[in-house]
Amino acid sequence: MVDHVYLKRSETTTQPSQRLTHRSRTRTLIPHGWQTVIMFGYPTMLRTLGGRFSNSQPSHVRQPSPTTPTISDHRPGTRIDWPDVAKGACILLVVLGHVIGGLQSANLIADGGRGLYGTVREWVYLFHMPVFFMISGLFFSASIRKGIPSFLFTRLAGLIYPYVIWTLVIAVCHWLMASHTNSPPDLSRVLRLWYEPYGYGLWFLYALAIIVVLYAVTRAACGSDFTFLVVTCLFYALSACHLFDSWPIAQKASCCAVYSAFGVVFGERMNRAATSCKSWVLGCVCLTGFALLTVLFSLCGSKAGPIAAVGLASIGCVSVWAGAAYLAAAERHAKGTTSSGNVREEAGSRQSGRPAEIACTIGRSCLGCLTMALTPGLKYLGSISLEIYLAHSLLSTLPRPILTGMLHIRSPHVLVASGFLTGVIGSIILVNVMDWVRFPYLFRSPLPLRDAASRASRIHCPSDSVRGLTAQLTHNRSGN
């Protein structure tokens, strides 16, 4: 959620004002999903149907496959697609889970957590936050290659700044809307923000900061990513023994660090598999994983132990990865087919006009159009997932006092739908308004983090200084 990672660093740098102007120009209020359908899906369907019904066979020209982007590279313009798709899907689940949880706390959904919405919330909470921790860990190895001081400064500054800002924002809004909230405002908790997160959902930033420090310490001590996986498994075992119950945020960080370690260790393999596997394989893995997750959830429920919990979360992470990789691959295939003007023919389908072939072609074309409409929207939501995560906790509660207090509407379906739509669409509007007025500092630090990180990367430890001084003295003596 926090990472906006590109593949290679640009050789030319731009001023912050230029970057902000470019960002405000490129970001739109609503993703152009249906425009993409018209541009790519509809012509592809026409060409496909035309190739089926015509007597002439379409030409088979193999297009050169583009270079597979790797996580270890950094270059603007070759952004990896599937992490954004995964974050976009999971941020919708986060908003839905928080809306349902808020309505349950306000006793507006009186099902005791055993009804439809309570079951959906428990199912979502099995994997949606582990996916964010896994995606955050995907890029740890690439970022730390610039140096541990640069890694710590960039990551912690990007987490601490929104944590402090939104603690104050949520506290002020909580005080202004005290009569409509589930709990009264507490100034003492605001002052304990360094120890206990105040806002609903800000624990993610705090826990991820702890994981970043743990990863940096592990790499500095051992220099191995696999060691980080072993250390996080040890901390997970200690959290299962309730060793960190006195500090709840450390308990949550210990439970979630293992998923970041999964992303660190297996991230490059996941990326290669996402770009090399066939799309139907990824689709089968996604559907099978979610079906297995649902069956195991119905058997275990909320009574799953620590080992079963990490197993269910791992199945959910793999399913989300496969689904996101499938959507990204389908979008790339549709774009490549449209740009080349060629359509792949299945082996043995030389005859045209068969009803089975017509139905299969129409089904594939409709699925391609749906994919082309869905994928750009999820990628857009994934690119602003941090902003949605921070803003939705306030915006999703706005319809509740209007519907229940003024209009006397207490239908759970209306409350859930209105809170969900307001949280998502309101966050998108807020992000674009902040970009339009050129004030993104509600979410992003005004400090030039890249320049400060490059200065931090030039900080040497004493042993490096001693070795450099010794080498210089040796060179001077040999010259004399």
N, C-alpha and C positions, 0 to 999 in steps of 0.2 A: 504494500500500500504506500509505503514511503518511498520506494525506489522508482525513479524515472531514469532508466538506464539505457544508454545507447551503446553502440558497438565499438566505436573508436573515437578517440578524442580528436576534435577538429584541430587542424594546424593553424587556422586563422581564428583569432578571438574577436569578439564584438563587444561593444560597450553595453553596460546594463540597460541603458535606455533603448538601444536597438533591439536587444533580446526581448525586452518587455513589449515593444511595439510589434515585433514579429509574433510573439505569443498571443497578443490581443487580436492580431489580424487572423491568425490561423484557427483560433478557437471559436466555435460558433455555439449558439444557444442550444440548438437541437442537432444531433448528428444527421448527416445526409444519408440515412439508410435507404429511403425510398428512391432518392435520386440515384443511388448506386444500383438499385434494382433495375431502374429504367436504362441506365447506361450499360450495364453488364448482363443482367439476367435476361431481359427481354430479347435483345439481339441474339444472345446465345441460344435461347429457346427457338427462335425463328430459324436460325441457321441449322440447329439440330433437326428440327422437324423437316426443313427443306431438304437436308441431306438424306433423311430417311425416305421421303416420298419421291425424290428425284431418281432418274435412272442412272445418272452419273455418280460415281463414288467420290466422296471428298478425298482430297490429297492427304497423305500421311507424311508430314514433315516434322521430324523430331527437333524440337527447339532445344537450344543449349540450356542446361539447368543452371540457375544462378548459384553463386557460391553460398554455401550454407553459413549463415551468421553464427558466430560462436559467442558464448557469454564472456570469454576471456578477452575479446576484442572490444574496442570502444570507438565507434565512428558514427556521428550524427547522420541520419538518413537511412541507416540500415537497422532500424529498431526491431528487436525481437517481438513478434506479435502475440504469441500465446500467453505470456505472463499478463499482458494488459487485458486480454479476453478473460482470463481466469479471475483477475482482480475485479473486473467489471461485473461478472456474474456474482461473485461473493459479496461485493459491496451492496448489491440488491438484497441478498439474504441477510446481511447485517442490519440494514434498515428495517426489513420485515421483522426480524427477531426482536429488535429494540422496541418497535411499535407494539408488538404483541406483549412483550414484557411490561411495558409501561401501562398498558390497559389492564393487565392482570394485577399489577400493584395498586391501581386505582379501583379495583373491584368492578370494572366495567365488563370484564369477561369472567363470569362466575362459573367456571367449569372445573376449578381446582387443579388446573394443569393437565387434566385427563381428557379434555375435549379435542376438537379438531385443531384449534389454534395452539393449544398447549402441546399437542403431539407434533405439530409442524415446527414449533419453536425448539423442542428438544431434538428433533431430527436435524435441524439446521445447525444447532450448536455442537453437533458432533464433529464438524469438519470446517466450518467457514472461517474461524480464526486461525486454526492450524495452517490453512492454505496461505493466509497472509504472512505468517511467520516463515513458511517454507519459501515463498517467493522472495521475501526479504533476504533470506540466506543464500539465494541463488547467486548474488552478485558480491558477496563478501570477499571471496578470493580475488576477484578482479580488482576490487577497490583497495584491498590492502597491499597490492603490489606497488602502489605509489608511496608506500611507507606507512608505518603504524601511526605516527603522529598525524599525518594527513587523514588517514582513515578515521581515527577517533574524532578529530576536530570536525570533519565534514558530517559524519553520521550523528554525533551527539548534538551539534548545533542545529541540524535539521530536525531533531526530535525534541530537544529542550525548548527551543523557541516557541513552536506551536503549543507545546504542553503548558507553558507559563501563560501565554496569551489567552488560550481558550479556557484555562482555569479562571482567569479574571472575567472573561466574557460570560461564562456560564454562571459564575457567582453573582454578577450584577443582574443578569436576567432572572436568576433564581430569586433574588431579593425583590425585583420588580413584580414578578408573577407569583409571589408567595402564596396567594390565596387559591391558585389553580394547580399547585404542584403536589406531588405525593408526600413530600417531606419538607419540613421547614428549613430555611437557610441556616447555615452554621458557619459563622465567621472563624471559629477556631479550626475547623477543618481546612479552610482556605489557607490559613497560616501554616498548616502542616502539609502543604503540597509537596515538599521535598521528601516526605516520608509516606504520605497516603494520598493518592489521587482524589481530587474533589469531584470532577465532572464524571458523568455517566459515559464510560467508554474511554476515558483518558488513560486507563491502566495500560492500554496497548502500547502507547508511546513510552511509558515508564519501563514496562517490561522489556521492550525492544532495546532501550538504552542499556539496561543491565546485560542483555545478551550480547550487544555490541562490545561492551567492555570485557565480558568473559571471553569472547572470541579473540579480541586483541591480546589479552593476557595469555591465552593458550597458544596463539601463534608466536608470540614473543618468547615463550618458554620452550616450546617443542618444535614449532615450525611445521606442523602437520595438521591438515584438515581432519584426518581420521581421528587424531587425538581429541579434537573438539567434539566429535561424535561420541567418543567414549566418555568424556567429561560430562556432557549433557545427559547421557544415559545414567551416569552416577547421580547427578543432581535430580533427575526424574525419580530415581529409586528413593532418594532421601525425601523428596516431596511426598511420595506415596506413604512414607513412614511418618508424615505430619511433622517433620523437623522444622519447617519454616512457618508453622501456623501463627506464631507471634508476629510475623511480618507478612501480611497477605500478599503484597505485591511481589515479594521474593518467592512466595509459593507459586504464584501464577507464572512468573518468569521461569522457574525451575520446571514447571509442567510444559511450557511452550518452547523452551530452548531446544529440545530434541528435534522439533520440526524444522527449525532454522538449520540445525546440523544436517538434517536430511537434504535440505536445499544446497548446502555447501558441498557435501560429499557427492551427491548424485545429480547436481544441477546440470553439468555438462552432458552427462549421459541422457538425461531427460530431454535436453534441447536437441541432441542428435537424433534421438528416437522420434521426437515431434516433427522433425523435418524429413526424416528418411522413411518412416513407416507409411504404409498405405492408409488412405483416409478411412476406408471401411474397417480396417483393423482398429484404428483409434476409436471409431464410433462404437464398435463392438465392445472394446475395453471400457468405454464410458458407460454404456448401458448395463453391461454385466456388473461393473463395480457398484453402480447405484442400486441395482436390484439386490445384490448381495448385502450392501449396507442396510437397505430397508428391511430385509429378512432378519439379519442379525439384530437390528434395532428392535424389531417387534419381539424377538426372543429375549433380549437382554434388557431393553428399555433403559431407564436411568439408573439401574442397579449394577451397571458394568463396573468391574474393578479397574485398577490402574493399567494392567496389561491389556485387558479388553478395550479400554478407552483409547489407548494409543493405537491399538490395532484397527479399531473402527475409524479413527481419525486418519490413519494412513490410507485405508481403503478410500475414504472420501477425498483425500488429496490426490491420489492416483486417478480417481474418476474425474475430478475437476480438471486435472492436467490433460487427460485424454480428450475430454470434451472440448477444452480450449484449443488444443492442438488440432483437433478435427475441424473446428470452425475456421481457424487460421489457414489450414491447408486447403480447405474448400474455397476460401476467398482467393488465395493465391492461384489455385487452379482455374477458377472462373475468370479472373483477370487475365491470366496467361492465354486462355482459350479465346477470349474476346479480342485481345490485342493481336494474336496471330491469325485469327480468322479460320482456324481449323478446329475440327471436332474429332475426338478419338472414337474410333469404331470398335465395338466389342468383337472378339473373335467369333465367327460363325453367324454373325448378323448381316449377311450379304443381301438377303432379300428384304425388300421394303414393303410397307403397307400391311404387315401383319398386325392384328389387334393387340397381341401381347407386346410387340415392339412399340406400338403407339402409346400404350398405357405406361410402359416402362420409361419411355422418353419424356412423356408429360410429367410423370412422377419425379424423375430426376431434375427436370427443369424447374418444377415447383419447389423442390428441395433446395436447388441452387439459388433460386430467387429469395427464399426464406433465409438462407445462410447469408447471402449478400446484404439483406436488410438487417439481420441480427448482429453480425460480426462487427461492422463499423460502430454501432451503438455501444456494444460492450467494450470495444477498444477505447472509445471516448470516455466512458464511465471509469474504466481502469486507469486512464491517464490522470483523472482527477479524483481517484478513490480516496486519497488523504483528505481532500477538501470536503467531500461528501461525508466521510467518517466524522469529521470535526463538526460540521454544520448541521447534520441531520438530527442530532439529539435535541436541538432547540426547535428547529423548524417543524419536525414531525409532531410536536405537541401543540402547535398552534390551532389546528382544527378542533381539538378536543373541547376546550371551554366554549367555543362558538356552537358546536353541535349539541353538547349536553346542557349547557347553561341557557343559551338563547333560543335554540330551536327545539330543545327537549328530545333530541334524537339519541337513543342509546343502543342502537343496533350494532352488534360487534362487527358485522360485515362492513357497514358504512364507516365506522370508526377506524378499522384497520386499513381499508382502502384509501380513505382520505389522509390518514397519517402517513401511509407509505408514499403516496403520490406527492404530498406536500414536502416530505423529507427529501425525496430524490429531485423533483423538479425545482423546488425552492433552493436546494444547494447548487444546482446548475445555474440558476438565475443569479444567485449571489456570487458565484465564481466569475461569471461573465460581466457582472456589474463592476466587480473589483478590477477586472482587467480593463474594462472600458474607461474607468476613472483613473487607471494607471496607479492603483494602490493594491498590489497583491500581498502586502505585508500582514494581512490578517491570517495568512497561511504560510507565507515564506519569509525568511529572515531578510532584513534589508542589508545585512552585511554581505560583501562579496566573498562567499564561502570558498569559491575555487581559488581566488588569489590568496586568501588566508591559508587555505590548505596547502597551496604550493610553497608558501613560506614555512609552514609547519613541517613539510616534508624535508626541508633543508636543515632541520634540527638534528644534529648528530649526537650520539651517545659519547661519553668520555673515551671509551675504548677506540671508537672510530677516529676521534681527534688525535689520540696518542699515536695510532698507526699512521695517520696522515703526516703528522709531524716527524715521525721516525723516517718515513719514506722520503720526505723532503730533505732532511739532514743527510741521509745516505746519498741522495742524488747530488747534493752540493759537494760532499766530500769526494765523490767519484769525479766530479767536474774539475775540482781543484787538483 
